[in-house]
Amino acid sequence: MKRRFFTEAAYAFGIVALALGTALMERADYGMSMVVAPAYLVHLKVLQYLGWFSFGMAEYCLQALLIIVLALVMHHFSRRYLFSFVTAFIYGTVLDLMIALVAIVPGEGIAARTAFYLVGMLVCATGVSLLFKTYISPEAYELFVKELSSKYGWNINRTKTVYDCCSCLVAIAMSFIFIGFGRFEGVKLGTVFCALLNGWLIGRCTSWFDRRFDFVDGLGFRKVFE
């Protein structure tokens, strides 16, 4: 018999998991997830001029821009998009906290960095899977995929893979041209690896949750987010 998993809890656990996974991948320094790599590069660039501009701040600033693009593509603006920015703000705040916590975890060398990266990628995939299960507006990245796949009837995991690959290409261009470091920053072999594997990994996590849990609403707020 399946156990109940409240969709509101999926939202909370999803945000924390996504922030923790991103922090672990940042610690590994094998390249950020292609989804957050553009925001990470914006963070690195602005940090040269504003020492207080954190990775989390870059995240919700860039996601605000993506929400505007989504509204233009969908030809309408709904409350879901506004709540998505609230989610992005919460995520960015939790991300900065997780980065600070992960920084104090001991572990150097290739073995430790590899462990940080692999665990981080799995935790991120778990977070995304949980956010797909909730009615509360997810981050702009997940909302973009969810809205497009719903509108055009596309498979959500394949749509996610295509979106991830596009984000990877954008991040590579930003790293080499926009940032102007003369070398790749934030986008490395791990970023490409994650772009190719992330959609499949999210699909496996989703299947695992579906076999074990029934996702049900614990509160009556679903209509607020429609």
N, C-alpha and C positions, 0 to 999 in steps of 0.2 A: 504494500500500500504506500502511495506517495504521501509525503509530508507537505503540510502547508507552508508556503513561504510568502509573507506579505510583500506586496509590490513596493510599499513605502520603505520597508527594510532593504529591499533590493536596491533602491535608490541610494540609501545611506551607505550600504556596504560597497556599492559600485563606485561611488565617488572616492571613498577611502582607498579601495583597492587600486583604482586608476592612479591616484596620487602617489601611493606607495610604490607601485610598479614603475612609474615614471622616475621617481627619486632614485630607485635602485639602478635603473638604466643610466641615469645621469652620473651616478657614482662609478659605474663600470667604465664609462668613457670609451665604449666601443661604437658610439653613435646613437643618437636619440631615436626613439620611434618616429617613423616618417610623419605621423600625424602631428606630433608636437614639435618636430624639428624646425619648422618655420618660426614658431613662437620662440623657440630657444635661440635661434639666430638673431631675431629681433632683440631679445634680451641681451645677448652679447654685444650687439651694436650700440644700443642705447646706454648700456652700462658704461661704455667708454666716456659718456658725457654726464650721465646721471647715476651716481654710485648707489642710489637707493632703489633703482628700478630692478625689481626681482623677476625671476622666471614666471612666478605666478601672475604678476601684473601683466607681463607680456602675453600670457595665455588669455586672460579675459579681455584684453584690448583687441587682440587679433580675432578672437571669437565673436566679438561685437561686429567686426567688419564682415565676418563670414555670415552672420545672421542677416545682415543687410543684403548680401549677395543672394542668400536663400530666398528672401522675400521678393527680390526682383525676379528670380527664376520661377518662383511659384505664383507670381502676380498677385500676391496678397500678403498681409501681415496679420498674424493671429497672436493670441495671448501666449500660445506655446513658445513663440519666438522670444517674447519678453522673459518668460520664466526660464528659458534656456540660458539667457544671459545671467540670471540669478544663479543658476547652477554653475555656470562658468566662473562666476565670482567666488562662490563657495569652494569650488575645486581649486582655483588658483591660490586661495588662502590656505587650504589644507596641503597643497603641494609644497608651498614654502615651508610649512611646518615639517612635512615629511623629509624634505631635503636636509633640514637642520638636524633631524633625528638620525637619519641614515648616515650623515657625515661623522657621527661619533661612534658608529659601529666599526670595530676593528676589522682589518682585512686589506692586505695589499698583495700585489703580485698577480700573475696571470690567472692562477686558479681561483682566487677570491673574486677578481673582476669578472671572470666568466660566470661564476656562480651568481653574482649580483645581476648580470645581464639576463641570464636564462630565467632566473626566478622572477625578475622584473617583467620580462616579456609575458610570462605565464600569468602573473598577477594582473597585468594590464588587460590581457584577453578576458580574464575572469570578470574584471570590472566592467568592461564593455558589454559582455553577455548579460550581466545583471541589469545594466542600464537599459538594455533593449527590452527587459521584462517589466519595466515600470511605466505607468502612465504619466509620471512627473517628467517634465521636459528634461531630456539629457543635455549634455554639452552640445555646443553647436556642431562639432564634428560628427557625433552620433546622430544628432537631429537631421543634419544634412543628408546623411545616408538613409535614415529612416523615412524621411519625407519623400525623397526621390524614388526609393524602391516601392513605396506605397502608391505614389501617383502613377507610376508607369508599370507597376506589376513586376518589377525586377526582383530576382532573388537577393535577399538582403546581404548574405555573406559574400556573394560575388560582387555586388555593388560596393561593399566595403573594401574588397581587394582592389578594385579599380580605383576607388577614391584614395586608398593608401598609396598605390603606385604613382598617382598624379601628385600627391603631396610629397612623395620622395623626390620626384623630378623637380618640383618647385624648390624644395629645400636644397638640392644639389646646385641649382642655378643661383640661389641666394648665397650659399656658402662661398661659391667661387667668384661671383660678380658683385653682389650687393655688399657683403661683409668686407670684401677686399683684403682678407688676411694673406692671400697668396697661397693658401692651402685650405683643405676642407676642414671645417669646424662644425661639430655637432652632427655632421653627416659622414658616416664612415661605413665600413663593410657591414657592421651590425644593422645599420639603417636599411640597407638593401635587403639583407636577410630577413628582417622583420617585415618589410613591405611585401615580400613574397609569401611569407608564412603566416602573417597575422590573421588574415581572413579565414584561413583553414583552421587555425588554432581557436579563434572565436567560435567557429561552427562546432568544433569538438566540445568546447566548454558549454555551449548552449544545449547540445544534445545530452551532456551529462546532467545538467540541471533539469531538463525536460523529463528524463527517465526517473528522477528522484523526487521532484517537487511539483506541486500545483501552485502556481502563482495567483494569489487572490488579493483583492483590496481589503485592507484593514480599516481604512477610513473612507468616508463618503465624499472625497474631494475630486473624483475623476472628472466630473463635468467642468470643474474650474479650469482644467488644463486642456479642454477641447476647443 
